[in-house]
Structures are given as structure tokens and as C-alpha cells.
């Protein structure tokens, strides 16, 4: 199956990989990005590019007039700390912006909207690990609230206006093009600091865990989410899919994984824990395997080597 797809945040870390996946599958690709974090040179050469904020009339018109089959929404405010310090800003981008995109999806009679949600935050600190989709949603940060509310907007507006909605609840995504200056990309931060022979800062005791999934695996999940048959159901979790690996890695272990991948011994400096951050996170991905026919294919060590090679290449 192929058609026309628009990807918001398509010049960004994850969005640009999604654009490449759709393009490789024969789709006509349009990337929409305000370039506040994305880079135009990351957009695939054959893709059309629209510079616009997702909250703007320009973004609305680009989607409504574009005759797209699928819209993949990746644009977001992604920093938990910013959401804690500036919740109105977080809501403006992640809720007002997404509502604008979905209104345009409706106006443009787009068949399906795929939403980048977050399995790392919508569940809060769950009792069950790996965490399945029906788990209670108890986010502990405004960022988590905005992602959960985004899923509700997707469900309600899709029901009201007749488009299909799929939410992908990512675990911690890493890989080439990840911004080492972003607080949301600890893997990228660690790699860049070790390559520069700098110490690694660990917040808290380093025993907190995350589920790290490679960006190209995430891109493939987005391609499948735009094409496979999915049911709407009467619960929020029915058209939602965890995208992770089902494996926990502590921040302390992550530091040593990165060190082995690039043959450096990490020096770790500990700092106080940060507000709004989870202690443990790990996703059950059996539903994605069953319904999307998706499983992660890139091992953590192989993905780490690809990320390190990309960093070293950008510094040549």
C-alpha cells in the first residue's frame, strides 16, 4: 500500500526517519516543521517541505488542502522539565497544536492520523513491568498529561469526524540525528560527552530504568501504523500500541553500555533527582507484535554503535 503522507516534525530526529521509511515504501512524502528543533537538511531530498508551526493557519491549510491519505504527528514539546516549569507552553504546543492538526485532518478528509504518544509517561509509575496498554493512566508530569490528553483528542475527534486514529506509545527513542543538547535524549547526551572526554551527569542514584528503542524500529512502526487495519474499540487503549523493547536498562548500566560501544571508560557525576521523572519504565510490546506485526529488530548494542558512528561522522 502507498499514497500521500504528511509528517509534522518531519525535519526532526524521529520525524525524518519516518519520512525516509514512508519514502522507501513508495509514498509521496511531505514534511511540515517550524525548524525550532528540526533541520531542513534532514528532510529526504525527494520530499516536499513546508515550514510552519503546528498551531498556525499555514499548517492547517497545508494539511487540509494536501489530499493526504495519512498524517503522522510527531511535532511536540518533548522536555519533561519544560513541561513542569512552563505547563502553558507545553499545552500550547502539545494540545492546541495537535487539535489544530486534527481539525485539518477532518477538513481534508484524511483517512488516518498517527499520533506519537509516550508509553514512558502516560502510565506514570506503574505496578506492572513490562507495562501493557490497558494499564491505568496516571501521568506524573504535565508532559505526560498532554500526551494522554492528545490520545483523547484523537479518539473523540476521529469518532466525531470519521477519520481513523492510531496512537504509538514510544519508550525512550535513541539513534542517529538525536540532539545531544536535548534533555530528552540521555543516550545521545552520554555518547556526545564521552566522545568529548567529558564526565556523565546522572540525576538521582542512577538506578532508575528506561526501555530504549532504536529510531529506525520506531520509523517502521509508524509506517505499519499508517497502513495496517486497526479497530477503534470503546477504550482508549484499543487503537494504542506500545513501541519499545520490553527490556529495562538502568541509567548506570546505560553509561557503561555507551562506554563499551565507543571504547571509553565513563566518569559519572551524580546530581539531585529531577521533578516529574519516572523511576522505572518498560513496555510490553506483545500487542504491537500481534496487531501491527511489529517487533524491534535492532539490538541495543548495535543501535549504540550506529549512533556513535553517526556522531563521529558529524565531527569529521
C-alpha positions in Angstrom: 0.0 0.0 0.0 1.2 3.5 -0.8 -0.2 7.0 -1.0 0.4 10.5 0.2 1.6 11.2 3.8 2.3 14.4 5.7 4.6 14.2 8.8 4.6 17.0 11.3 8.0 17.4 12.9 9.3 15.8 9.7 12.7 17.6 9.9 13.3 16.3 13.4 15.1 13.4 14.9 12.3 10.8 14.7 10.2 12.5 12.0 13.0 12.5 9.4 13.5 8.7 9.9 9.7 8.2 9.5 9.8 10.3 6.3 12.6 8.0 4.9 10.6 4.9 5.8 7.5 6.1 4.0 9.5 7.2 1.0 11.3 3.9 0.8 7.9 2.2 0.7 6.8 4.3 -2.3 4.8 7.0 -0.6 4.7 10.7 -1.6 6.1 12.5 1.4 5.5 16.0 2.8 7.4 17.2 5.9 6.0 20.0 8.0 8.3 21.6 10.6 8.9 25.0 12.1 12.6 24.2 12.4 12.7 25.2 16.0 14.4 21.9 16.7 14.4 20.2 13.3 16.9 20.7 10.5 15.9 21.1 6.9 18.9 19.1 5.7 17.4 16.0 7.5 14.3 16.1 5.2 14.7 13.4 2.4 15.6 15.1 -0.9 12.5 13.9 -2.8 10.1 15.0 0.0 8.2 18.3 -0.1 8.9 20.6 2.8 6.5 23.1 4.4 7.9 25.4 7.1 5.1 26.1 9.6 4.2 25.9 13.3 1.6 23.2 14.0 -0.6 25.9 15.8 -0.7 28.1 12.7 -3.2 28.7 9.9 -0.5 27.7 7.4 -0.2 24.3 9.0 -3.9 23.9 8.9 -4.1 24.8 5.2 -1.2 22.6 4.2 -2.9 19.6 5.8 -6.5 20.4 4.8 -5.6 21.1 1.1 -3.0 18.5 0.6 -5.1 15.4 -0.3 -3.2 13.2 2.2 -4.1 9.7 3.0 -2.2 9.7 6.3 -1.0 12.4 8.7 1.8 11.3 11.1 2.0 13.8 14.0 5.5 13.9 15.6 5.8 17.7 16.3 5.9 18.2 20.1 7.4 19.9 23.1 9.3 16.9 24.5 11.2 18.1 27.6 9.6 17.0 30.9 11.4 19.8 32.8 10.0 22.5 30.5 6.5 21.0 31.0 7.0 21.3 34.8 8.3 24.8 34.6 6.1 26.1 31.7 2.9 23.9 31.6 1.1 26.5 29.5 3.8 26.4 26.8 3.7 22.6 26.9 -0.1 22.6 26.5 0.0 25.2 23.7 2.2 23.0 21.5 1.1 19.5 22.5 -2.6 20.2 22.8 -3.5 23.3 20.9 -1.1 22.4 18.1 -2.4 18.8 17.9 -6.1 20.0 18.0 -5.2 22.2 15.0 -3.7 19.3 13.1 -6.7 17.1 13.8 -9.1 19.8 12.7 -7.2 20.0 9.4 -7.2 16.2 9.2 -11.0 16.4 9.4 -11.3 19.3 6.9 -9.0 17.5 4.5 -10.8 14.1 4.8 -7.6 12.4 5.7 -8.1 8.7 6.2 -5.8 8.2 9.2 -3.9 10.1 11.8 -1.0 8.5 13.6 0.0 10.2 16.9 3.3 10.0 18.7 2.3 9.4 22.3 4.6 8.2 25.1 4.5 4.9 27.0 7.2 6.4 29.1 4.9 8.9 30.7 1.2 8.1 30.2 1.3 5.2 32.7 3.1 7.1 35.4 5.0 4.8 37.8 3.1 1.5 37.0 2.9 -1.6 39.2 3.3 -4.0 36.3 6.5 -4.1 34.2 6.8 -4.6 31.3 3.6 -2.4 31.2 0.7 -3.4 28.8 -1.6 -0.9 27.1 -4.7 -1.4 29.4 -2.7 -0.2 32.5 -4.2 2.7 34.3 -3.1 6.1 33.0 -1.6 8.2 35.9 1.0 10.6 34.4 3.2 12.4 36.9 4.2 15.4 34.7 2.4 18.0 32.6 4.1 16.4 29.6 2.6 13.1 30.4 -0.8 14.8 30.8 -0.5 16.4 27.4 0.3 13.1 25.7 -2.6 11.3 27.4 -5.0 14.2 26.5 -3.7 14.0 22.9 -4.9 10.4 22.8 -8.3 11.5 24.0 -8.5 14.2 21.3 -7.5 11.6 18.7 -10.3 9.3 19.8 -13.0 11.9 20.2 -12.3 13.9 17.0 -11.8 10.7 15.0 -15.2 9.4 16.2 -16.9 12.8 15.5 -15.4 13.4 12.1 -14.9 9.9 10.7 -11.1 9.5 10.5 -9.1 6.7 11.9 -6.7 7.3 14.8 -3.7 5.3 15.9 -1.5 6.2 18.9 2.0 4.9 19.3 3.2 5.0 22.9 7.0 5.2 22.5 9.5 4.2 25.1 12.9 6.1 25.1 13.9 6.5 21.4 17.6 6.8 20.5 19.7 6.8 17.4 21.3 9.0 14.7 20.2 12.6 14.5 19.2 12.8 18.1 20.1 16.2 19.6 22.7 15.8 22.4 21.6 19.2 23.7 18.1 17.9 24.4 17.3 16.8 28.0 15.0 14.2 26.4 17.9 12.3 24.8 20.1 10.8 27.5 21.7 8.2 25.2 22.8 10.9 22.8 24.0 13.1 25.6 26.1 10.3 27.0 27.6 9.4 23.7 28.5 13.0 22.8 30.0 13.7 26.2 32.1 10.5 26.2 33.4 11.3 22.7 34.4 14.7 24.1 36.1 13.0 27.1 33.7 14.7 29.5 32.1 13.2 32.6 28.5 12.0 32.6 25.9 13.6 34.8 23.4 11.1 36.4 20.4 12.6 38.2 19.4 10.6 41.3 21.2 7.4 42.2 21.2 6.0 38.6 19.1 3.0 39.4 16.1 4.4 37.5 15.3 2.4 34.4 14.2 3.0 30.9 13.3 1.0 27.8 15.5 2.1 24.9 14.2 1.6 21.3 16.1 2.4 18.1 14.8 5.1 15.9 14.6 3.0 12.7 12.5 0.5 14.5 10.2 3.4 15.6 10.0 4.6 12.0 9.0 1.2 10.8 6.2 1.1 13.4 4.9 4.4 12.1 4.8 3.0 8.6 2.8 0.0 9.7 0.5 2.2 11.8 -0.4 4.1 8.6 -1.2 1.0 6.6 -2.5 -2.0 8.7 -6.1 -2.5 9.7 -6.8 -1.4 13.3 -10.0 -1.4 15.3 -11.3 1.7 17.1 -13.0 -0.1 20.1 -14.6 1.6 23.0 -11.5 2.1 25.2 -8.5 4.4 24.8 -6.0 1.6 24.7 -7.6 -0.3 21.8 -6.0 1.8 18.9 -2.9 2.4 21.1 0.3 0.4 20.8 3.4 0.3 22.9 6.6 0.7 20.9 9.6 -0.4 22.9 11.7 -3.5 23.6 10.3 -4.9 26.8 13.8 -4.6 28.4 14.8 -2.4 31.3 18.2 -0.7 31.4 19.3 1.5 34.4 21.0 4.8 33.8 24.1 3.4 35.5 24.1 0.4 33.1 23.4 2.8 30.2 26.6 4.7 31.0 28.6 1.5 30.8 26.9 0.3 27.6 27.8 3.6 25.9 31.4 3.3 27.2 31.8 -0.2 25.8 30.2 0.8 22.4 32.8 3.6 21.9 35.7 2.1 23.9 35.7 4.8 26.6 35.5 4.4 30.4 32.8 6.7 31.7 33.3 9.1 34.7 30.0 9.5 36.4 29.0 12.6 38.4 25.7 12.3 40.5 23.3 15.2 40.9 19.9 15.5 42.7 16.9 13.8 41.1 14.6 15.9 38.8 10.9 16.6 39.5 8.4 14.8 37.3 10.6 12.0 36.2 9.7 8.3 36.5 11.7 5.8 38.5 11.1 2.7 36.3 9.7 2.4 32.7 9.5 -0.7 30.5 6.8 -1.5 27.9 5.1 -4.7 27.0 5.1 -4.8 23.1 3.2 -8.0 22.5 0.1 -6.2 21.2 2.2 -4.4 18.6 3.7 -7.7 17.6 0.2 -9.3 17.3 -1.7 -6.5 15.6 0.9 -4.3 13.8 3.2 -7.2 13.0 6.0 -5.1 14.5 8.8 -6.2 16.8 12.1 -4.3 17.4 14.9 -5.6 15.2 18.0 -3.6 16.2 19.7 -4.7 19.4 20.8 -2.1 22.0 24.5 -2.6 21.4 24.1 -2.4 17.6 22.0 0.7 17.8 24.5 2.3 20.1 27.3 1.6 17.6 25.2 3.2 14.8 24.6 6.3 17.0 28.3 6.6 17.9 29.4 6.2 14.3 26.9 9.0 13.3 28.3 11.3 16.0 31.9 10.6 15.0 30.9 11.3 11.3 29.3 14.6 12.1 32.5 15.7 13.9 34.9 14.9 11.0 
